[in-house]
Amino acid sequence: MTERAKITAKTKPVEVPHGAAFLGDPTRNKGTAFTLEERRLHGLEGLLPYSVDSIEHQVERVLGHLEAKPTDLERYIYLIGLEERNETLFYRTVMSDPARFIPILYDPTVAYACLTFGHIYRRARGMYISRDMKGRIAEVLRNWPQRDVRFICVSTGGRILGLGDIGANGMGIPIGKLQLYTACAAVPPTTLLPVLLDIGTTNDALRADPLYLGMREKPPSDQELNELTDEFVDAVQTVFPDCCIHFEDWKGTDAIRMLKRYRDKVLCYNDDIQGTASVSLAGLITALQIVDAPLTEQRILFLGAGSAGIGIAGLIAAAMQQKGLSPDEARSRISMFDINGLIEPSRSDLSDAQKLYAHKAAPSKDLVQTIEAFKPTILIGVSTKGGAFTQKVVEAMSRINERPIIFALSNPTEKAECSAEQAYTWSKGKALYAAGVQFPDVTVNGKTYHPGQANNFYIFPAVGLATYVARPKRLTDACFIAAAQACADQVGPELRAKGMLYPSQADILESEVTTAARVAEFMFDHGLAQVERPRDIRAWIEEQLYKPEY
């Protein structure tokens, strides 16, 4: 066998690219860091400048390129291009300063990238499974070059952030989510597969856009979508038997239905439901440590009753039950308000999931009136309605509570129910605040407040890392409660004194590994893991972390 071939772990010969083709393989490419010996070996002599760079010098060059870009969207486009050329350098750059790069690779910049996805498209990333592939999805999945796929993040594009149905343009979300598995928690990138399940779109403007890349049809019926998703899920079990399916940004009713359909059958989870719920619970645990109040005594009002709201409410109720409340007692402390007003029994438009929170109360379409009647200690916004938490709303919460807890979780930025500045100013500095996006620090009456970002990246990469190492049979809600508690436990007294509800993003890898170790320990303790328990779980995990090195 020549030097241009290698033997895989399964002893199957695989042709290794040579010459210019070697430079085109992002997993092998080192660019100007190839040594002179490597250049001779792989046919690269003459194809690169003479100088041999260190990866540190390459990162310096990348940072210079990024500084010259006029907008974060342009920086996003450049970084995606870098990943397509040199995966190791991409992750070395991103992991060098996660607090800087997470907002570029994900929220809020990814929202703008998705809106223009068909226009900024350069190269396929991941797989596109369309409706016309029904009956041969397993065959199509086998076209992916990697066999050891451990995570598939799959979206229909039906409910992207606060943008609604953007169809195939939603592919930016699975790509971005899986990048954070690696950037935040060092899950090996070769094990990750983004998938867009292209079922069409209700978005007329996209279907009329000549540069739109998806199917120009309206989505199918629930029954047809169920059949298509059943085949996809079954195909994953066949082609990638060790894979966890991460459902992301499906239409709300589809998201709830699919999670219920598969959660007890295959290894899967829904980040919009369980991940959002877990990071919200983590922030609440920290906030309640600041005010020194038990979770079981809180009264929680949601603005928004879709999949995210239902998911957060369900996990909070489960956490309350762990602390001794009955299911009915836990749910009685949670109320919801949506576009049609307070969710209460007289309404005829409620889903089964919403009916669990339809408590006896007078009908109301006035949020301030509902706050005054229900007297919530916690207000959570998942409405995608920017500015819905008006000054009157924040002031009402502040009259009722010495330290009102206000979470404005909708994103991108313009969808947030209120900004950090509004929350702190209108509450006269009393609010404990978090948003789905990162707002800058705010100074009120000489005191500086540090708003939290209740973003799922504190949770799902850590759960992913725990899943990668422990290989659990299933992911339960209790795993996400364990992740929330582990995240909250990392916010020490010094950070809480500043009003911070989440760990520092600058130390995100340390935080994620700590959370992953706790979740993995929970998996071992409760018989979910399918590997032998190590003596030192933390050290065992650290040995398996991806390192962006040549």
N, C-alpha and C positions, 0 to 999 in steps of 0.2 A: 504494500500500500504506500502511496506517495505521501509527502508531507502535507499535501492539499486535501487529505481526507483524515477522518478520525473515527474512532469507535465510540458509540454512545454507550450509556449504562446498560442498554438492552442488546449490546453487541451488534447493532445494525449499522453498516457503513453509511455515513452521511458526508456528502461532498462539502468541503469547506470552501467558501468563496476565495478567490485569488485576485491579486492585482486591484484594479479599480473597483471590482465587485466587493472586495473585502472592506474597502472604505465605505461602501454603501450599506453595510450591515451594522445597524446602530448598536447592537448588543456586543459586537466585537471591535468596533471602530474606536481607536484612541486618537485619531487625528495626528496632530504634531507631536504627540507623546510617544509614538512608536519609536523604539530604539533603532539604531542602525542595523543591528542584527535582525530584528523583526522585519525591517523593511526589505532586507535581502530574502528572508524566508518566505514572505507573503507576496513578493512581486510588487513592492511599493516603491522601489528606488526610482527616483525621478518624478514620482507623483506627489511628493511632499517637499516643502522647503527644507533646507539642510538642518536647521536648528532643531534639537530635540527638547521639547518643553516638558516641564513638570505639570502635573494636573493643577497645582496651585497657580502657575502662570496662566494656564488655560482659563481658570475661573476668573482671574484678574481681567483677562481679555473679554470674557463674557460680560462681566459687570460693566466694563467700559461701553460695550455695545448697548446694554440696557439703559445706561445713563443717557445715551444719546437719543433714545426713543421718546417721542413727545407725549404718549399716553400709555396707560396701563394696558389697553387693548393691543397696542403695538408691541408692548413687552410680552404680553401673552402669546401673540403670534410668533415672536422671535423664540420664546422658550419652547413652544411646541415644535418649531422647526429644529431647535437644538436637540430635543429628545429624539426626533426622527433621524438625526445624523449621528448622535453620540449619546446614548442613554446614560452611560456612567457619568459623563461630564454634566449632563442635565441634573441628575440627582445630587451630584457633589455640590453644584451651585445652589440648588433649592434647599438642601439640608444644611448648608452653611449659614442660612439666615431665614428660618421658616416664618418668623413673624413678618418679614418683608415679602416673602414670595407666596404665602398661602392666599392673601387677598388678590394676587395677580392670577394664580392658577385656578383659584376657586372663587368663592364669594368675595366681593361683588362682581369682579371682572368677567367671570365665566357667563354671567347673565347676558352681557353685551356681546360676548363671543357667540353665544347660542343664537341671539337675535340675527346675527349676520353670518351664521355658520356656513351656509351655502356659498356665500360670497368670499369668505376667507379660506375656504377649503383648499388644501394643497396635497394631502396624501391620506389614504385610508388608514384609520387607527381603529383596531378592533374589527368586529364583524357586524354586518347588516343582514338580519333575517327578515325576509318579507313574506307577506301572506301567500304569494304564489309559490313559495317553497314548501307549502304544507304537503306532508306525505314523504318528504325526504330531508327533514331538518337535520337528522343525525348525519346523513351523508354530507351535508353542507358544513356542519361543525367540524368534520374531519379535515376540512381544508385548512384549519388553523395549524400553524407549524409546530406549536408546542403541545406536548401530550400531558404534561403534569400541570394542568390548569387547576388551581385551588380556589379561585374566586372568579365568578362572573358577575359583573354589575350590569343589569339589564333594565332598560327603560323603553317605554313606548313613546316618550316625549309628550305624554298627554297632560302633564301638569308640572311644567318646569318652573321651579322657584315660584315667583309670583307672576310669571309671564303667561300662564295658561297653556293651551295646546299648541306646541310648535313642532310637532311631528319629528321628522328626521333631524331637524336642527338641534333636537335635544341630545344628540350624541355627545355633545361637549360635556354633559353631566357624567355619564359613565366613565369617560376618559379622565375627567378631573377627579372624580371620587377615587378611582383606583390609583391615580398618581399620589393621592394623599395616604393611601395604605402604605406606600413606600416612603414618601417624604416625611410623614409623621411617625410611622411605626416600623419602618425598615422591613416590611414584608417584601420578599424578593420579587422584582417586577416581572420576571419571566413567568410567574405563576398567575398573572392577572390578565383577564380578558374582558374588555368592554364590548357590550352587545346592544345594538339598537333593534328592537323588535318593531319593524316598520309595518304598522297596521293601517296607515293612512292618517289623515288629519282633518279636523273640523275647521281648520284655519283657511278661510277662503283666499286671503291675501297670499299665503304661502303657495297654495295650489296654483295661483296665477303668476307666481314669480318664476321667470324662465330659468333662474339659477338655483331653484329649489331642488334638492337632491333626493327627496323621498317620493313615495307613491302618491299620486295625485287622486286619491280616492278618499271617501269618508270612512271612518272606522267601522268595523263590523258590529254585528249584534253581540250581546253578552255571551250568548251560546257559542257563536263562532269563535270569539276571542278565547273563551274557556277551552275549546277544542284545540286551538292553535297553541295556547300556553301549555296545555297538558302535553302535547307532543314535544314542545320545546323542553319542558322540565324532564320528561322521560328521556329525551335524546341526550341531555346533559348527564343523566345518570349512566347512560351507556358509554358515551364518548369520554367523559371526564368524571369517573366514578368517585373521586375524592373531592369534588368541587362543592363549594358553598355558593348558593345563588343569592345575590344581593339585589333585591327589587328596589328600584329607585324611580321616583317621579312618574308613577302611573296616575291616571285620573283617579280622584279620591275614592269613588265607589269601587273602581277596579282594584285599587290598592288594598282596600279593606277585604274585598272578596278573595283576592289571590292569596293574601297572607293566611286567611282562615282556611283556604283550600289546601295549602301545601305545608303549613308550619309543622304539622304532626306527621308528615309523610316523608319529607326530605330535609336535608340540611339547608336552611334558608332563613332569611329575615328581611324585613322591610325597613330601610333606614328612615324614611319619612315618618313612619309610625313609631318604631321601636327606638331608633337612634335619636330622633327628635325628642321623644319622651324621656330617654335616659339623660340627655344633656340638660334638659329642662329640670328634671328631678335633681341632678347634681347641683345646679345653681340654686334651687330652692333649699336643698340641704345646707348649703353654705350660708344663704341668707338667713335661714332660721337659726343657725349657730350664732350669727351676729345679733339677732334680736332675742336669742335665748328662749325659743318657743318650740314646742313639739309639733311635728308634722300632723299628728292626729287631731290637733285642735284648730287647724287652719280651715278657712272657708275660701274656696277658689272659684273665680269667675273667669270663663273663657269668652273672648270675642272671636268667634269662628268655631264651627263645629264640623269641620271636614275631617279627613283622615289624620292630619297632624293633631288637631284638637282632641279627637277621640283617642288617639294613641297616647298622648300625654296624660289625659284624664285616666285612662285605664291603668297606666303604669303607676301614677300617683295613688290610685285606689289600691292597687296591689301592694305598694309599699306601706300604705296605712294598715292593710290587713296583716302584713308581716309584724306590725307593731301592736296588733291586738284587736283592731276593729273588725266587725263583720262586713261582708260585701255591701250590704244595704247601708250600714252606718258610714262606710267609706264613701260610697257614691252620693250619699245625702249631703256631703260637705262640698260637692262639686256641682256647679251650675254652668249653663252655656247660653250664649246669646249669639245669634247669627244674623244674616241679612234680613230675615223675616221677624226678628225680635227674640224675646226670651223663649227658650225651649221649655215648654210646659205642656201638660196633658191635653189641653184643648186643641192643640195644633194637629192637623191631619197630614202634614207633609214630612213627617219625621221618619228617618230610617230606623231599623231595629237597634243599631248601635246608639243612635241619639236618644231613643226612648228610655234608655237606662238612666239618663240624666234629666228626664222630664218630670221635675218635682212639682208638687201642688203649689201654685202661685198665680197671682193675677197676670193676665197677658200684658206684655209691655213691649213697646218698640223704642223706648227711651233708655239708653245705656246708663245715664246718670241716675235716673229714677230706679233702675234695677240695682245699681250699686247701693243706693240709699236704703233699699228694701232688703237686699240679701246681705249687706255688710261684709263683703269679702275682705280678707286680709291679703289676698294675692290676686292680681289681675294679669291674665296672660293673653296676648294678642297673637292669633294665627289666622287673621282675616284676609291678608293681602290687601287691605285697604289703608293706604298711606294716610297718616294724620287722623286716624279714627279715635285715638286717645287725645281728645281735645283738652284745652286748659280746664274746662269744667269737669272733665272726667278725672284728671289728675288731682285737681283740688278736692273732689268728692272723696277719692281714695285717701287723701291726706287728712281730711276731717275725721274720718273713721279710724285711721290707724296712726300711731306714733311714727312707725317706719313702714309705710306701704311698700309692698313688693310688686314691682311693675316690670313685666317682661314683654317687650315689643318684638316678636320673633319673626315677623314677615320680612322677606327680602325679595329683590335687592333693596338698596338703601331707600329709594323713594317709596317703597311699599311698607316701610316700618310704621307701626301705629303711632309712634312718637319718637323723636330723637332723644338722645341722652341730654342734650342741653335743655330741651323742653321739660323732660321729666324732672331734672334737678331744679330748674328755675321755678317751675310751677308748684313744686312740692316744698320749695324753700330749703332744698338740700336734704329733705327727709327720706326720699325714695331710695330703695335698693333696686337698682336697675340693671337689666341686661337686654341686649338686642340680638337679632340674628346676624347682624353685620357689626363690624368694629367701628364704633364712633370714637372720636378723639376725646381726650380728657376735658373736663368742664370745671371752671372755677366759678363758684357762687359765694358771694360775701367773703371773699378771701380764702375760701377752702377749696381745694382741688379734689375732684371726684374722678374715679377711674371706672368707666362703664365696662361691664362684662360683655363678652360675646358668647352667647349661648349657641355655638355652632357645633354641629354634629362631629366635626373633626376631632373633638376631644374624646369621642366615644367609639365611632365605628372602626377607625384604624386599630385601636387597642383591642376591641372585640375580634377584629380580623386577625391580629397577631396571635391572640390566645387560641383562636380557631385553627390557625395555621400550625401551631405547635402541638396542641392537644387533640386535634382531630375529633371533636365531639360528634355524637350521633345526631344531636339536635341543638338548636339555640333557643332557649326558653326566655320568657320575660324576666325570670329571676336572674339570668346572666346579665341583663341590662340594668337591673337594680344594683347588682354587685358592681358593675362598671360605674354607675352614677355615684355610689358611695365611695369607691376608690378615687374617683376624680375629685370629689368634694374634700376628701381627707387630705388632699395635697395643697389645699389653700390654708396656709397657716395663719396664726393670729396677726402677723405683720401685714399680710396681704388683705385680710378681712378688715383690718383697721383703716385701710384705704378704700374700702367699699368694693374690693375685687371679689368676684364670685367664682372665678375660674383660675386655674394655674396660669403662669406666664407662658405665652406662646414661644418665647425665646428658648425655653427648655422643653419643647413639645415632645421630643423623642424620649427624654427621661420620664416625663409624665405618662406617655403612652405605654412605655415598658412597665412602669409601676402598676398602671391600671391593668395591663394585660396579665401580669403576674397574679394579681388578685382574682381576675376572672378565670384564669387557668386553674388556680387553686380551687375556686368554686366548682369548676367542671370536674376536677378530680374528686372533690369531697362528695359530690352528688351523683357520681357514676355516669357522667356524660362523656368523659374523655375515653378515647379508644387506644391510647398508648400507655406505656408503663410510666408510673409516676416517678419523677426524678427526686433525688434527695433535696436539691436546691433548685426550686422552680425558677427563680430569678436568674441564676447563673445559666441554667439550661436554656432559657429563652435568649439570653444575650449571646450565647454561642451560635444561635441560628439567625441572627439579624443580618440583613443585607448591608454590605459596606460598599459605598461607591468608590472603589479603588481599581486601578488597572492591574 
